[in-house]
Amino acid sequence: MEIKAARRGCPEKLYDTISAFSNQDQGGTLLFGLDESNDFAKVGVYDAQALQKKIMEYCLQMPPIVRPVMTVCDEDGKVFVSAEIPPIDVADRPCFKTSQGRLKGAYVRLGDADTPMTEYEVYSYEAFRKKYRDDIRPVEGVGMNMLDTDALEQYMEKARKDRPHLARVPEAQQYELMGITQGENITRAGLFMFGLFPQGYYPCLCITATRVPGTEIGMVDEFGHRFLDSKRIEGTIPEMLEATLEFVEKNMRMAMGLDPHTGRRVDDPEYPMEAVREAVLNALVHRDYSMHTEGMPIEVNMYEDRMEILNPGGLYGRLTVDKLGHAQPDTRNPALVRAMELLGATENRHSGIPTIRRAMEQRRLRPPVFINRYGGFKVVLYNDFDPPPMDFMAAEEEHPYGEDTPPYPAAPVAPVRKPAPPAVGDEKQLLEFCRTPRTRAEIVAYLNIASAAYALRRYLDPLLQSGAIRMTIPERPRCHSQRFVTVERW
């Protein structure tokens, strides 16, 4: 809603607000007769009929023409006017001021401000309206010699088998019909499905994966590390999918328990891999591959409390967040979707979002969150652990476990996820493990705790102080060759 006084005349610059309201799914309402600068005092409008006429003049100069719904009411001798601005259909957006043109006269609503649309936002509407196919846009100067011919031929054989009519046309035309080529050049779909090195042509059309020690980018662990792991993942879409899943599995915390029926160890991963796979696959297949997003990689960021998968290009067409998984969406990259379906990587039955929701629910985790804004789409998967308290550690002059272990930083660090106090059985297991002299690194790996300093302080220190474990070189506690071994009587 936008509040205007209009006590002495029609406010100027209504074009921006009318455009912004028309370009959002909910529309918006202009309310005249309240003074926002005076605690929304009721001041009334100068002339209800003249004001309505002026509003209509604004609306008639917007392509497409805006048809507001006017309401007039009076209270205590003062007259108030509202103009409800309906949303314009997605296929007709953006709505803009004629004299300024589509690129400069189109606005979006951010908070209570009318903000000019970016060139990319304007392009997104244009691409949907004119059905641009960026996935089959040719890669200039790149031919079939840059594709994995064996993988491509296997794919085409399967396509011919599943589509008998395709086999009847000449081979060159088959490649074009399947979205692999356009004329003498291969398409983006061909390059990213079967290319020998797609990132040689588009370096940023990849995935950047990171494991962050805290809950926000920029936080550090006890040793000042901003990232616990970071990787730039390249290759074809199937290769990037598998490599990303490997990264996530490697960096997930794993709870261990026993199956009450079999007595065998059961690993309980931090996130259901079925949900992770669908989220990453959707990002790869449905991202925007236009020239406007060539410099934007997909991001997979793993935090202490959640994982975020962000892909360039918001929801396509008429699909909105509240309809995800409930309505058949428009497809941005049909050639890529078809290729992944033929390869068995996706069903192409719009089951990805329901699968993510179901997988999270079965694990009794918080429902996934889907965010569509600013030309990007984000999936947030929470691990639903209780958030740990902030733990700011002061620097220590010496570390009792050796000079090759960095001291704690004096600056605030990321919160450390503390495990529950160990059971007696856990201590006995650690004592048994140290029957053979162990290094600090071996003990930390055995405890399977992300924070090395915390693991040693929490589990090893008490055993050293009680005499259950001793140092092999007690006179040189900071020695690089230091080992820790269980005392015989224990």
N, C-alpha and C positions, 0 to 999 in steps of 0.2 A: 504494500500500500504506500502511496505517496500522498503526503498532506500538503495542501496549498491554501493560502489565506484567500486570495482573490477578492479582497475587500474593496480595492480601488480600481480593479481592472483584471483582465485575463493575464495570468503569469506568462512570461516568455519562456522559450526553450522547452516546450512540452514535447517536441519531436523526440528528444533523447529517451524520455520516459515511456512514451507510447511505443517506440521501437523496442526498448528493453522488455517491456511487459509482453508485447506480441511475440517476442522470440523465446519466451520461456513457457514450459508446458502448463503452468498454472495460470498464465495470464497475470492480471493485476488490476488494482483499483486506484483511480485518482479521486481524492476526496477534497472538495473545495469548501472553505468557510471556517476552517480552524487555523489559528495562528500558532505554528509550531514553535516560534521564537518566544512566545509568551505562554509557555506551559499549556499549549493546545487550547487556548481560550476560544470560546465560540464568538466569532466576529461576523459571520454571514458573508455572502457574496454580494458584489456590487449590483448585478442584474442577472438573474438566473437564465432568462431567455437569450440574452446577448452572449453569456458565457458558453451556453450549449452550442450556439451557432459557431463561436470561435473554435471550440474543441473539434467540431465536425470539420471545419476548414483544415485544421492540422491533420486529422485522420484521412481526409481525402487526398492529401499530398504524399501519402505513404504508399509505396508499392510493396506488397499488395495492399489494397485499400482496407483500412481498419474500420470495423463497424461496432462502435462502443454502445453499451447499454446505459442509458441515462436515467438517473433517479433524482427527483427534486423533493425536498421536504422542508418544512419550516418549524421553528420552535421559538417561542417567546418573541415573535416579530422578526426573527432572523431566518434567512433562507440559506439552505445548504444544497450542494449539488455533488453527485458522485457519477463517475464515468468508469464503468467496468470494461476493461480492455481484454477481449478474448484472445487466447493463444492462436497463432497462425499455424496451420498444418506444417509439419516438418518439410514436406516437399516444396512448400512455398517460401520458406525462410531463406535468407534473413529479410525481415521487414526493415526498411530503411527510409531515410529522408531523401526524396528525389533529387533535390538540388545538390546534395553532397555525394551522391553515388553510393553504390553498394559497399565499397571498401572503406569509405570514411563516414558514411551515414548510418551504419548498423551498430546497435548497442546491445549489451547484455546487462542484466541486473546482478550486482555483487553487493550483498548486504543491502544498504539503503542508497547505494550509488549506481548511477548509470555509467557504464564503462564501455568505451569503443571496442567492438569485436576485433580480435586479431585477424591477420590475413588467413591464418590456418583455420580459424573458426568459420570464416566466410567460405573458405574452400570446402570444408566438410559438408556444409549444406549443399553447395554446388555439386559436389561429387555424388551425393545421394540423389539429388534431383535429376542430374543428367546420367546417372548410373555409370560413373567412371569406373574402370576396372584396372586399378593400379597393380593387381597381382599378375595381369597379363600384359603390362606395359613392357615393350621390348628394351633390353639392355643393349644400348648402341655399341656396335663393334664386337659383340661377343657371340660366337657361333657354337655349333654342336661339339667342337673339339674341346670345349671347356667343361663338358659334362662327363659324368661317370657312365660310360656307354653300357657297361654290364648291368648296372642297377636300372638304368633307363629302359633297356630292352626287356628286362624282367617285368617292369611296370607296364610297358606297352603290351606285352604278351597277355598279362592278366586283364588289361583293359579290353583287348580284342576278344578275349574269351567271354568276358562278362557282357560285352556289347557287340553282338554279331554284326550289326549294321556298320560299326566302325571299321571292321575288317574289309569292307567292300570298297572303301575309298583308297586312293593312292597314299603311300606311306607319308610323304611330306605333308599331306593334308591331315593325316591322322594326328601328327604331332601338333598341328595348329589347332585342331578341334579339341585336343586334350589340354590346351593352354601351355604347351611346352615351347612353342615357337610363334613368332610373328614375323612373317616374311623370312629374311635371311638371318634374323637375330633370335636368340632365345629370350624368353620372358623372365620376369622376376620369379614367377612360380617355378619355371624350369630350373633357374639358377639355384634357388633355395631348397629345391627338392632333390636335385641331382648334380649340383655343381661340385667341381673338384675343390674349389676354395671360394665360396661366395663372398667372404669378407675381403677378398682381394679387390673387389669392385665397390662394396659397400661396407667399410670397416666398422661402422657403428650399428649395423643391423645384426646384433649379437645379443648375448645375455651377460650382464654383470651380476655376479653372485657374491654376497658378502655375509660373514657371520660377525655380528656386532656384540661387544661385551656388555652393553647396557640396553636401555630401552629407547635410546635415541642415537642417531648418527652424531659422532663427535665425542661420545663418552669413551673413556679409556679404562682398561683393567688395572690391576695393581702394578703392572710393569710398564704402564704408559702405552700399551698397544691399543690402537683405535680399531683394528680388525683382528679377530682371532683367525679368520681365513678369508681369502679374497681370490676370486678367479674370473677371468674373462673367458666366456664359453663361446666358441665359434664352430662353424661347420654348417651342414644342412639342417633343416628343421628337425628331422628324426634324430640326427646326431646331437643337436643342442638339447633336445628333450631328454635323451638318456643321460647326457653328461650333467645336466642340471639336477636330475633325480639322484645321481650318484653324489653330487655335492651336498644336497640336502640330507641324504642318508648318513653321509660322513660326519656332518656337523650337528645332527640331532642328538639331544640327550636321550639316553635309553634307560628306562627303569627295568629292574630285574625282579622277577618273582617266581613262584613255584605254582605249577598247575596242581590244584588240590586233588585232581583225579589220577594224574599220572605221576606226580612228584617230580616232573621234569622242569627244568628252567624255562621260563617264558620271558621273552623280551618285549617290552611295551614301549614303542617309539613315541616320541614327543608329539608328532603329528601323524595322522593316517596318510600313508603314501598314496592311497587312491585319490584323496582330495587334492594332495599336492600335484599329482600327475595331471589331473583335469584342469587345475588352475594354470599350470605352466603351459599345457597344450593349448588351452584357449588363448593365452597370451600370444603364443607363436602363430597360431592360425588366424586369429581375428585382429591382430594389431594393424595399424595403418602403415602400409608400405608406400605411401606417396612421397613425393620429393620434399614435402614439408617436414617429414619425420625421419629423414635419412640419417640425421645426426643423433638420434635418440635410441639407445639400446633398451631392451627390456631389463627391468631390475628385479632381482630376487634378494630381499634383505631379511636375514634371520636375526631377530632381537631376543632378549631374555624372555619376553612374555608373548611374542607373536612372530608371525612370518608375514611379509608383505610381497605380493607379486604385482608389479606395476608395468602396464604396457601402453605405449604411445597410441593415441587415438581413442576417444571416448566411445560409448555405445553407439552403434551405427543405426541410422534410420529412425524409425518411430519407437524403437525399444527403449524402455525406461527401467530404472533399477527395480521398481516395484513389480514389474512384469517379468523379471528374470526367472526362467524356469517355469513360467506359467503361460507364456505366449510364444508363438512361432516368430523368431526374429528374422529381420532382413540379414542377408549374408554379404559381408564386405568383400571377402576373397573366395568366391566360389570355386575357382580352379585349385587353390590350395586345399580347401576343404574336401573336394572330390579326390584329390591325390592322396591325402591322408586316410580317407575312407577306403580307397582301393588297397592301400598298404595295410589296412587293419588297425591303424593307430587311433581312429575315431569312428563312432557310429554314424555321425551326422544326423542324429535324431533329436538334437537339442536336449540331451540327457546330462550334459556336463555339470550344470549348476545344481540340478537335483541330486546328482551323485556326490558333489561336494557337501551339500547340506546333510545328506543321509550319513556319509562317512563320519562327519563331525558329531552328529547326534548319536551314532552307535558307540562312539568313544566317550560319550557324555562330556564333550567339550562345548565351549560356547559356540553358538551359531556363527557361520562365516559372515563377514561384513563386506558389502560391495559398495564402492564409492566411484561415482562418475562425475568428474569435474576437470575443468581447465584442459580439455583435450587429452585426458588420460583416464584410464580405468584401473582401479586398484582392488585387489582381493586381499582381505586381511583374515588370517587364520590364527586364532588365539590358542595357546597351550593350556590356558585355564588354571595355571598354578597360582597359589596365593602370591601376590607381589611381595618381594623381600624388602626389608627396611633399608633405607639409605645407610651405607657403611663407609664413612670417610676415615681413612687410615693415615696416621701421622708417619712421617719418615723415620726410619730407624738407622742408627749409625752402622750397625753390623748385623748381618744375617747369620744365624747360628748354623745354617746348613751349607755354607761355603761361599767363597768370594765370587764364584761364577753365577750366583743367583742375584739379580739386581735388587737393590733396596726398594722399599715401598715408596711411591711418589708422595710428595707432600700435598699435591693438588687433589681436589675431589676426584674420586674414581667412580666407575659404574658400580651399581649395587651388586654385591656378590650373592648368588643364590646359595644359601646355606642348607646342607642336607640335615636331616633329622639326626639327633644324637645317636651314635652307633650302639647297637645292641651288643651284649657280651659276645655273642657269636661272631660279630664283625671284628672285634678286637682279637679274638682267637684266630680268625682267618688271617689277619694281618701278621700276627705273631708267627703263624705257620708259614706264611709267605716269606718272612724274613729269616727263616732257618738258614736259607742261603743268603749271604751278604748281598744287599741291594743298594743301588744308587738312588738318589733322590728322584730322578726321572722315572725309574722303574716303579717306585712306590706310588708316585702320582698317577702313573698309567694304570696301576693295579686298582687304586681307589676310584678311578674313573670320575674325577671331579675336575671341572674346567679350571678352577682357580688353584694353581699349584701351591702358592704361598698359604692359602687357607687350608688346603688339604694337609700340608705338612704340619702347620701349627695346630690344627684341630685333632689330628689323629696320631702323628708321630711324636710331638712334644710330650704329651702325657705319658707315653710309654718310655721315652727317654728319661723323664723325671722320676718315674717309678722304678727304673732299673730293669724293666722288662726287655728293653732294647738298648744296645750300646753302640758307640762309634768304633770303627776299626782303627781309626787314627785319632784318639781323643785329644792328644796334645796339639793337633792342628785341625780344629773343627771346620775351618774354611778351605781345607784342601780339596783340590779338584778330584782326587782319588778316593775321597771319603766314601765309606760304605756303612750300612746299618745292618746289624745282625741281632737276632734274638738270643738272649742270655740262656744258657743251658737249662737252668732250673725252671724256666718257663716253658 
